[in-house]
């Protein structure tokens, strides 16, 4: 855990700096508060990109 990093707490649905809720309940670390606040959207985008890459791989593209 980065004591200087920013995290998004899934349990409380809010941004935390440094030590906070347990690691299993958090996404991060992120470089700044704004990026941590976008954690769920970033995770969604990354999941979509991986799903698309897997689809292309399976289809032989």
BADO-533363 format. One record per residue: residue in three letters; x negated, z negated, y negated of N, C-alpha, C in turn. Coordinates in steps of 0.2 Angstrom, whole numbers, plus 2048, in hexadecimal, padded with zeros to 3 digits. Atoms other than C-alpha are relative to their C-alpha. Example, Ala and Ser with C-alpha at 12.3 -4.5 7.8 and 13.67 -1.06 7.14 Angstrom:
BEGIN
ala7FC8008067C27D98167FC8007FA;ser8048018067BC7DC8058047FD7FB;
This chain:
BEGIN
unk7FC8008068008008007FC8007FA;unk8047FF8067F98057EF8037FB7FB;unk7FD8058057FB7F67E38018037F9;unk7FF7FC8077FA8037D4805805801;unk7FC7FB7FF80680F7DC8087FF7FE;unk7F98018018198127D9803802806;unk7FC7FF7FA8268127E78078007FF;unk7F98008008388157EA8037FC806;unk7FD8057FB8418077F3807803803;unk7FA7FD7FD84E80F7FF8067FA801;unk7FC8057FF8567FE8018047FE7FA;unk7FE8018068597FB7EF8028067FB;unk7FF7FA80485980D7E97FD7FF7F9;unk80380180684D8097DB7F8801800;unk8077FF80083B80C7D67FD7F97FF;unk80480680082E7FE7D97F98027FE;unk8087FF80181C7FD7D37FD7FB804;unk8048057FC80F7F57DE8047FD806;unk7FD8047FB8147E87EA8087FF7FF;unk7F98008018277E87ED8037FE807;unk7FD8007F98327EA7FC7FC802805;unk8047FF7FB82B7EC80D7FF808801;unk8027F97FF8227FD811806804803;unk7FB7FD7FC83080281D8068027FC;unk7FA7FF80583D80280F7FE8047FA;unk8037FD80683280C8037FD807801;unk8047F980082C81E7FF7FB7FF7FB;unk80580080481C8207F77F97FF803;unk80080180781081D7EF8008077FC;unk7FF7FA8048138297E17FB7FF7FA;unk80580280580782B7D28037FD7F9;unk7FD8038068148267C58087FF801;unk7F98027FF82681F7C2804806801;unk7FB7FB80082E82F7BF800804806;unk8007FD7F98288377CF8037FC805;unk7FD8047FB82D8287D98088007FF;unk7F980080183E8297D1803806803;unk7FE7F97FD83F83B7D87FF800808;unk8028007F983A8357EA805803805;unk7FB7FE7FB84A8397F38018087FF;unk8007F980184B84B7EB7FA803803;unk8067FD7FE83984E7EF800800808;unk7FF8017F983C848801805806803;unk7FB7FB7FE84B8548027FD807800;unk8037F98018418637FC7FA801805;unk8068007FB83285F808803801807;unk7FD7FF7F983E85E817803807800;unk7FE7F980084686F8127FB805801;unk8067FB7FF8358778117FE800807;unk8028007F9830871822805803804;unk7FB7FD7FC8418768297FF807800;unk8007F980183F8878227F9803803;unk8067FE7FD82D889828801800808;unk7FF8017F883288383A805806802;unk7FB7FA7FF8418908397FC807801;unk8047FA80083489E8357FC800806;unk8058017FA828898842804802807;unk7FC7FF7FA83689884F803807801;unk7FE7FA80083C8A984A7FA806800;unk8067FB80082A8B184A7FF8037FA;unk8017FD80682A8B48387F87FF7FE;
